[in-house]
Amino acid sequence: MSSASSVLADDSLVSRFDRMLLPVETAMVVVSGLFTFGLMFLAVFSVGGREFFGSPLRGYVDWIEMAMPFIAIFGISYVQRSGSHIRMDIFIGLFRGRALWAVELVMTVFIFLLIALLLWGAWAHFDRSFDFSRPNWSRDSSIDINLPIWPAKLAVVLAFVVLVLRAALQVWAYARALFLGLERPAAVPLTQSIEEQAAAEAEQLAGRD
């Protein structure tokens, strides 16, 4: 499960890099949301066309396949930063201080290595698909309406590039917290207590007035 968390900022170099990367991650989340909204619009358009005009949207499945990487993976780095992904909070909650940062560091190093390998494979898939000399710069296309597939593969590459950078930043931040014995380090998600969650929600509600 995943509990509420916060990311602190300070004057350290790792925190400055964290704040530099955050706008990129936020923009990618916005793009992911726009693709989700667009897919909903396409569903309404396709169903409405079939029901009222006897003609659904041509290539509807192809458009879904093209949009899915943007919806499913494009905002993954933002989720990693905020600690909103699925994690074993019961296990993590058993540790405090340097032991906690050591466990987080080991897991984040594993994430970094795994995503680096996935990035290597994703780039290979994109490289096989993209070709400037071919129509639509593509060596492959969707089955129904022949959409070029390389944009969807490029989305995966971009998502993994940003996630590798985020994981590297978190490895740095956790290592810094471990060796310096920091209680609440910057640039990593920190689990909030019930009181902190309530205070954050109250602050958000107050900002809407």
N, C-alpha and C positions, 0 to 999 in steps of 0.2 A: 504494500500500500504506500501511498505518498501523503505526507502531512504538509501543512502550510509551512513555508520557509521564506526567509528574507535574505537579500544580498547586501552586505554593508559596503561602504566606500570610504576610502581614506586617501592620504597623500602618497601612498606607496606606488611604485612603478607598475606592479601587477594590477592594482586597482585602476590606474589610468588606462592601461591597455583594456581592461574589462569594460570601462565606460566607452572606449573607442569602438569596441566590437559590438556593443549593445544596439546602437542604431541600425547596424546591418542586420542583426538578428530580428529586431522589431520590424524592419521593412519586409523581411522574408515571411514573417508571420502574417503581415498584412496581405502580401501576395497570396499566401496560402488561403486566407479567409476570402479573398476576392474570387479565387478559383472555386472554392466551396459554394459561394453564392452563385457564381456563373453556372455551376453544375446543377444547382436547384432550378435556375431559370431554364436551362436546357431541358430538364425533366418536365417542367410545366409546359414548355413549348412543344415537346414531342408528344406528350399525352394529349394536350389540347388539339394538336394537329391531327392525331389519330381519331379522336372522338368526334371532332366537329368537321373535319375536312377529309377524313379517310386517308391522310398522308402524314405519318409520323416523321420526325426529323431524320433525315438520311444520315447514316453513319453515327448514330447516337452512341453505340458501344465504342466506336473508335474514339470519339471525343472523351468518353469516360476514361478510357485507357490512357489518353494523352494527359488528362488533368490529374489522374490519381497520384503520380509522384509529387506534384505540387501540393496536393491536399494532405497526403500521408506523411511526407518526410521533409518538406521544404522548411518547416519551422522547428525542426528537431533540436537545433542548437539553442534556441530560446528556451525550450523546455529543459534542456540540460543545465542551462545557467540558473534557472529558477528552482531546480530540484523538483519539478512537477511530474517527472517521469515515475514509473513504477519502481519502487525500491523497498528493501526489507528494513523498514523502520524499526520493527521489533528487535531485530538483530543489532542494527546500528545504535539503538537506544541503550544497549548494554554498556557502551563505552563512553568515556569522558576524557577530556584533555588530550595529551599526546597520543594515547591509545586510539582515540577516535580519529585523529588526523592521520595516523598511520594506516588504519583500516580504509579510510576514505582515499588516501593516496594510492594504496595498492589497487583498489577497485577502479580508480580513475586512470591509472596507468594501463590497466587491462582494457578499459574503454578506448583509450587513445590508440593502443596497438591494434585492437580489433577494427576500429573505424579507419585507421591508416591502410589496413589490408583491404577493407571493403572499398575504400577510395581508389586503390590501385585497380581492383577489378572493375569498378564502375567506369573509370577512365578508359580501360580497355574496351568495354562495351560501347562507349560513346565513340571512341576512335574508329572502331569497325563500322559504325553507322554513318559517320560524318564524312562527306567528300565534296570539296568545292567544285569539282569537275562534273558532278552529276546534277540532274534536275532536282530542285529543292534542296540541294547540298546533301542528299541522303542516299545511302546504299540500300536502305530498307524502308518499308512503309506499312501502314495498317492494312488490314485485309479488305475492308469494305470500300472506303473512299480514298484510300492511298494517302493518308496523312503521313508526313515524314516523322519518324520516331525519334530522331536525334534530339529535339528539344526536351522531351521527357527524360532521356538519358542524361542530358546536360544538367537538368534540374537536380538529379541525384548526385552528380559530381559536385555541383555548387554547394548543395546541402552538406555533403561530407567534408568538403574543404573547410567550411565555416565551423562544423562540429569538431574537426581535428584541431583547429585553432582554439576553440573553447576548451576542449579537453586538455590541451597543452597549458593554457592559462590556469586551469584548475589544478593540474599537477604541480605547477609552480606555486600556486597559492597554498595548497595543502602541505607541500614540502616546507614552505616558509613558516607555516603555522606549527609544523612538527618540530623544526629545529629551533625556532624562537620561543616555543611554548606559549603561543598566543591563545587567548581564551575565545575571542570572537574575531577571526581573521576576515579580511575583505576578499571580495571576488569569488566567494563560494557560497552556496545556499546553506543557511543556518536554520535549523528547525525552530519554529516559534512555539512558545508556551501558549496555553489557553488564554492567559491574560494578554499576551502580546497580540494574538490573533484578534481578540475582542477590541483592543485598542486600535489596531490597524483598520478593522471594519468600521469602527466608529469614526475614525478620521476620514475614511472614504465617504461615508454617509454625510458627514459634516461638510465635505467639499462640494456636495451636490446642492446644498441650500443656497 
